[in-house]
Amino acid sequence: MKAKTIEIIARAVIVRDGALLLCKQKTKKYYFLPGGHVEFGESSENALKREIKEELGASVSSLKLIGIVENRFGVGKGKRHEINFVYSARLGAANVKSVEDHIEFFWKDIRSLVKENLKPPPLKKKLLRWLKDVKNF
């Protein structure tokens, strides 16, 4: 029997000039928030800082936990379970360019997010509500 695990992920909500920073794998047709897996013994804040450094070569600051989103989904015949720690953050770099070959980054207008294919769906729903409630970008 395969061991059951829960993946812990740290994600960043980075807003600049009315746009949200999103990323996507080049082989996929959906977007997600920047960030990645929390390694054993690592805090979610430190994981997010590490992942942004690895993916963008940039630093993030002013991290503020804005929510935790649980997501369960199927992959092939298997099931996955993840818990996402979502932080608002400020990006230290003015220009955004991926330093990893398999990921691309995009600034998407906040008003257009409703129609974007943003995963995971429970996170998209909460993110849209949060962005609507927060007025001072």
CYANA upper distance limits for C-alpha pairs under 8 A (distance plus 0.5 A):
  5 THR  CA     80 ARG  CA      8.40
  5 THR  CA     81 HIS  CA      7.74
  6 ILE  CA     80 ARG  CA      7.88
  6 ILE  CA     81 HIS  CA      5.64
  6 ILE  CA     82 GLU  CA      5.84
  6 ILE  CA     83 ILE  CA      7.68
  7 GLU  CA     37 HIS  CA      7.60
  7 GLU  CA     38 VAL  CA      8.47
  7 GLU  CA     81 HIS  CA      6.79
  7 GLU  CA     82 GLU  CA      4.98
  7 GLU  CA     83 ILE  CA      6.74
  8 ILE  CA     37 HIS  CA      6.31
  8 ILE  CA     38 VAL  CA      6.04
  8 ILE  CA     82 GLU  CA      6.27
  8 ILE  CA     83 ILE  CA      5.53
  8 ILE  CA     84 ASN  CA      6.59
  8 ILE  CA     85 PHE  CA      8.13
  9 ILE  CA     35 GLY  CA      7.77
  9 ILE  CA     36 GLY  CA      5.79
  9 ILE  CA     37 HIS  CA      4.86
  9 ILE  CA     38 VAL  CA      6.00
  9 ILE  CA     44 SER  CA      7.87
  9 ILE  CA     82 GLU  CA      7.58
  9 ILE  CA     83 ILE  CA      6.64
  9 ILE  CA     84 ASN  CA      5.23
  9 ILE  CA     85 PHE  CA      6.62
 10 ALA  CA     35 GLY  CA      6.02
 10 ALA  CA     36 GLY  CA      6.05
 10 ALA  CA     37 HIS  CA      6.82
 10 ALA  CA     38 VAL  CA      7.01
 10 ALA  CA     44 SER  CA      6.01
 10 ALA  CA     45 GLU  CA      7.70
 10 ALA  CA     47 ALA  CA      7.04
 10 ALA  CA     48 LEU  CA      5.86
 10 ALA  CA     84 ASN  CA      6.20
 10 ALA  CA     85 PHE  CA      5.26
 10 ALA  CA     86 VAL  CA      6.51
 10 ALA  CA     87 TYR  CA      8.08
 11 ARG  CA     33 LEU  CA      6.28
 11 ARG  CA     34 PRO  CA      6.06
 11 ARG  CA     35 GLY  CA      4.86
 11 ARG  CA     36 GLY  CA      6.99
 11 ARG  CA     48 LEU  CA      6.95
 11 ARG  CA     84 ASN  CA      7.26
 11 ARG  CA     85 PHE  CA      6.64
 11 ARG  CA     86 VAL  CA      5.35
 11 ARG  CA     87 TYR  CA      6.71
 12 ALA  CA     33 LEU  CA      6.52
 12 ALA  CA     34 PRO  CA      6.07
 12 ALA  CA     35 GLY  CA      6.58
 12 ALA  CA     48 LEU  CA      7.74
 12 ALA  CA     86 VAL  CA      6.35
 12 ALA  CA     87 TYR  CA      5.48
 12 ALA  CA     88 SER  CA      6.21
 12 ALA  CA     89 ALA  CA      6.56
 13 VAL  CA     20 LEU  CA      7.49
 13 VAL  CA     21 LEU  CA      7.64
 13 VAL  CA     33 LEU  CA      7.19
 13 VAL  CA     34 PRO  CA      8.20
 13 VAL  CA     86 VAL  CA      7.58
 13 VAL  CA     87 TYR  CA      6.48
 13 VAL  CA     88 SER  CA      5.13
 13 VAL  CA     89 ALA  CA      6.54
 14 ILE  CA     20 LEU  CA      6.25
 14 ILE  CA     21 LEU  CA      6.07
 14 ILE  CA     88 SER  CA      6.63
 14 ILE  CA     89 ALA  CA      5.88
 14 ILE  CA     90 ARG  CA      6.45
 14 ILE  CA     91 LEU  CA      7.32
 15 VAL  CA     19 ALA  CA      5.97
 15 VAL  CA     20 LEU  CA      5.06
 15 VAL  CA     21 LEU  CA      6.92
 15 VAL  CA     90 ARG  CA      8.14
 15 VAL  CA    137 PHE  CA      7.27
 16 ARG  CA     20 LEU  CA      7.06
 16 ARG  CA     21 LEU  CA      8.45
 16 ARG  CA    137 PHE  CA      7.66
 17 ASP  CA    137 PHE  CA      7.80
 18 GLY  CA    109 ASP  CA      6.51
 18 GLY  CA    110 ILE  CA      6.48
 18 GLY  CA    137 PHE  CA      7.32
 19 ALA  CA    107 TRP  CA      6.07
 19 ALA  CA    108 LYS  CA      5.56
 19 ALA  CA    109 ASP  CA      4.70
 19 ALA  CA    110 ILE  CA      5.68
 20 LEU  CA    107 TRP  CA      5.92
 20 LEU  CA    108 LYS  CA      5.75
 20 LEU  CA    109 ASP  CA      6.81
 20 LEU  CA    110 ILE  CA      6.49
 21 LEU  CA     33 LEU  CA      7.61
 21 LEU  CA     34 PRO  CA      7.94
 21 LEU  CA    105 PHE  CA      7.42
 21 LEU  CA    106 PHE  CA      6.28
 21 LEU  CA    107 TRP  CA      5.12
 21 LEU  CA    108 LYS  CA      6.94
 22 LEU  CA     31 TYR  CA      6.63
 22 LEU  CA     32 PHE  CA      6.22
 22 LEU  CA     33 LEU  CA      5.58
 22 LEU  CA     34 PRO  CA      6.70
 22 LEU  CA    105 PHE  CA      6.22
 22 LEU  CA    106 PHE  CA      5.79
 22 LEU  CA    107 TRP  CA      6.71
 22 LEU  CA    108 LYS  CA      7.47
 23 CYS  CA     31 TYR  CA      5.97
 23 CYS  CA     32 PHE  CA      6.01
 23 CYS  CA     33 LEU  CA      6.63
 23 CYS  CA     34 PRO  CA      6.47
 23 CYS  CA    103 ILE  CA      7.14
 23 CYS  CA    104 GLU  CA      5.96
 23 CYS  CA    105 PHE  CA      4.75
 23 CYS  CA    106 PHE  CA      6.48
 24 LYS  CA     28 LYS  CA      7.25
 24 LYS  CA     29 LYS  CA      8.04
 24 LYS  CA     30 TYR  CA      6.76
 24 LYS  CA     31 TYR  CA      5.21
 24 LYS  CA     32 PHE  CA      6.66
 24 LYS  CA    103 ILE  CA      6.11
 24 LYS  CA    104 GLU  CA      5.99
 24 LYS  CA    105 PHE  CA      7.13
 25 GLN  CA     29 LYS  CA      8.43
 25 GLN  CA     31 TYR  CA      8.37
 25 GLN  CA    102 HIS  CA      6.06
 25 GLN  CA    103 ILE  CA      4.98
 25 GLN  CA    104 GLU  CA      6.81
 26 LYS  CA    102 HIS  CA      6.14
 26 LYS  CA    103 ILE  CA      6.32
 26 LYS  CA    104 GLU  CA      7.05
 27 THR  CA    102 HIS  CA      8.32
 29 LYS  CA    117 ASN  CA      8.04
 30 TYR  CA    116 GLU  CA      8.36
 30 TYR  CA    117 ASN  CA      5.47
 30 TYR  CA    118 LEU  CA      6.21
 30 TYR  CA    119 LYS  CA      7.14
 31 TYR  CA    116 GLU  CA      8.15
 31 TYR  CA    117 ASN  CA      6.54
 31 TYR  CA    118 LEU  CA      5.17
 31 TYR  CA    119 LYS  CA      6.65
 32 PHE  CA    118 LEU  CA      6.00
 32 PHE  CA    119 LYS  CA      5.83
 32 PHE  CA    120 PRO  CA      7.81
 34 PRO  CA     52 ILE  CA      7.56
 35 GLY  CA     47 ALA  CA      8.42
 35 GLY  CA     48 LEU  CA      5.99
 35 GLY  CA     51 GLU  CA      5.90
 35 GLY  CA     52 ILE  CA      6.61
 36 GLY  CA     47 ALA  CA      7.79
 36 GLY  CA     48 LEU  CA      7.25
 36 GLY  CA     51 GLU  CA      6.37
 37 HIS  CA     47 ALA  CA      7.52
 38 VAL  CA     42 GLU  CA      6.73
 38 VAL  CA     43 SER  CA      7.56
 38 VAL  CA     44 SER  CA      6.40
 38 VAL  CA     47 ALA  CA      5.72
 38 VAL  CA     48 LEU  CA      8.30
 39 GLU  CA     47 ALA  CA      7.58
 42 GLU  CA     46 ASN  CA      6.99
 42 GLU  CA     47 ALA  CA      6.85
 43 SER  CA     47 ALA  CA      6.65
 44 SER  CA     48 LEU  CA      6.64
 44 SER  CA     85 PHE  CA      7.36
 45 GLU  CA     49 LYS  CA      6.87
 45 GLU  CA     63 LEU  CA      7.89
 46 ASN  CA     50 ARG  CA      6.60
 47 ALA  CA     51 GLU  CA      6.52
 48 LEU  CA     52 ILE  CA      6.63
 49 LYS  CA     53 LYS  CA      6.72
 49 LYS  CA     59 SER  CA      6.99
 49 LYS  CA     60 VAL  CA      6.59
 50 ARG  CA     54 GLU  CA      6.65
 51 GLU  CA     55 GLU  CA      6.47
 52 ILE  CA     56 LEU  CA      6.00
 52 ILE  CA     57 GLY  CA      7.27
 52 ILE  CA     58 ALA  CA      6.76
 52 ILE  CA     59 SER  CA      7.03
 52 ILE  CA     60 VAL  CA      7.67
 53 LYS  CA     57 GLY  CA      4.87
 53 LYS  CA     58 ALA  CA      5.39
 53 LYS  CA     59 SER  CA      6.26
 54 GLU  CA     99 VAL  CA      7.69
 54 GLU  CA    100 GLU  CA      8.21
 55 GLU  CA     98 SER  CA      6.25
 55 GLU  CA     99 VAL  CA      5.99
 55 GLU  CA    100 GLU  CA      6.27
 55 GLU  CA    103 ILE  CA      8.29
 56 LEU  CA     96 VAL  CA      7.27
 56 LEU  CA     97 LYS  CA      6.48
 56 LEU  CA     98 SER  CA      5.38
 56 LEU  CA     99 VAL  CA      5.96
 56 LEU  CA    100 GLU  CA      8.25
 57 GLY  CA     98 SER  CA      8.14
 57 GLY  CA     99 VAL  CA      6.94
 58 ALA  CA     91 LEU  CA      7.60
 58 ALA  CA     92 GLY  CA      6.59
 58 ALA  CA     93 ALA  CA      6.24
 59 SER  CA     91 LEU  CA      6.62
 59 SER  CA     92 GLY  CA      5.68
 59 SER  CA     93 ALA  CA      7.65
 60 VAL  CA     89 ALA  CA      6.63
 60 VAL  CA     90 ARG  CA      5.86
 60 VAL  CA     91 LEU  CA      5.10
 60 VAL  CA     92 GLY  CA      6.11
 61 SER  CA     89 ALA  CA      6.29
 61 SER  CA     90 ARG  CA      5.68
 61 SER  CA     91 LEU  CA      7.10
 61 SER  CA     92 GLY  CA      7.68
 62 SER  CA     88 SER  CA      8.09
 62 SER  CA     89 ALA  CA      5.92
 62 SER  CA     90 ARG  CA      6.43
 63 LEU  CA     87 TYR  CA      6.37
 63 LEU  CA     88 SER  CA      6.18
 63 LEU  CA     89 ALA  CA      5.19
 63 LEU  CA     90 ARG  CA      7.80
 64 LYS  CA     87 TYR  CA      5.65
 64 LYS  CA     88 SER  CA      5.76
 64 LYS  CA     89 ALA  CA      7.19
 65 LEU  CA     85 PHE  CA      7.68
 65 LEU  CA     86 VAL  CA      6.44
 65 LEU  CA     87 TYR  CA      4.82
 65 LEU  CA     88 SER  CA      6.99
 66 ILE  CA     86 VAL  CA      6.33
 66 ILE  CA     87 TYR  CA      5.85
 66 ILE  CA     88 SER  CA      6.93
 67 GLY  CA     85 PHE  CA      6.80
 67 GLY  CA     86 VAL  CA      5.79
 67 GLY  CA     87 TYR  CA      7.60
 68 ILE  CA     83 ILE  CA      7.40
 68 ILE  CA     84 ASN  CA      6.01
 68 ILE  CA     85 PHE  CA      5.23
 68 ILE  CA     86 VAL  CA      6.43
 69 VAL  CA     83 ILE  CA      6.31
 69 VAL  CA     84 ASN  CA      5.56
 69 VAL  CA     85 PHE  CA      7.23
 69 VAL  CA     86 VAL  CA      8.09
 69 VAL  CA    122 PRO  CA      7.39
 69 VAL  CA    123 LEU  CA      6.52
 70 GLU  CA     81 HIS  CA      8.07
 70 GLU  CA     82 GLU  CA      6.42
 70 GLU  CA     83 ILE  CA      5.03
 70 GLU  CA     84 ASN  CA      6.72
 70 GLU  CA    122 PRO  CA      7.96
 71 ASN  CA     81 HIS  CA      6.34
 71 ASN  CA     82 GLU  CA      5.77
 71 ASN  CA     83 ILE  CA      6.80
 71 ASN  CA     84 ASN  CA      8.32
 71 ASN  CA    120 PRO  CA      7.46
 71 ASN  CA    122 PRO  CA      7.13
 71 ASN  CA    123 LEU  CA      8.50
 72 ARG  CA     79 LYS  CA      7.76
 72 ARG  CA     80 ARG  CA      6.12
 72 ARG  CA     81 HIS  CA      4.93
 72 ARG  CA     82 GLU  CA      6.89
 73 PHE  CA     79 LYS  CA      6.29
 73 PHE  CA     80 ARG  CA      5.82
 73 PHE  CA     81 HIS  CA      7.10
 74 GLY  CA     78 GLY  CA      6.18
 74 GLY  CA     79 LYS  CA      4.82
 74 GLY  CA     80 ARG  CA      6.41
 75 VAL  CA     79 LYS  CA      6.31
 75 VAL  CA     80 ARG  CA      7.39
 96 VAL  CA    105 PHE  CA      7.56
 97 LYS  CA    104 GLU  CA      8.17
 97 LYS  CA    105 PHE  CA      7.29
 98 SER  CA    103 ILE  CA      6.99
 98 SER  CA    104 GLU  CA      6.42
 98 SER  CA    105 PHE  CA      6.98
108 LYS  CA    112 SER  CA      7.60
108 LYS  CA    113 LEU  CA      7.68
109 ASP  CA    113 LEU  CA      7.39
110 ILE  CA    131 LEU  CA      8.36
112 SER  CA    116 GLU  CA      7.33
113 LEU  CA    118 LEU  CA      8.32
113 LEU  CA    128 LEU  CA      8.06
114 VAL  CA    128 LEU  CA      7.95
118 LEU  CA    124 LYS  CA      6.57
119 LYS  CA    123 LEU  CA      7.38
119 LYS  CA    124 LYS  CA      6.92
120 PRO  CA    124 LYS  CA      6.88
121 PRO  CA    125 LYS  CA      6.80
122 PRO  CA    126 LYS  CA      6.97
123 LEU  CA    127 LEU  CA      6.38
124 LYS  CA    128 LEU  CA      6.58
125 LYS  CA    129 ARG  CA      6.99
126 LYS  CA    130 TRP  CA      6.61
127 LEU  CA    131 LEU  CA      6.55
128 LEU  CA    132 LYS  CA      6.63
129 ARG  CA    133 ASP  CA      6.77
130 TRP  CA    134 VAL  CA      6.68
131 LEU  CA    135 LYS  CA      8.00
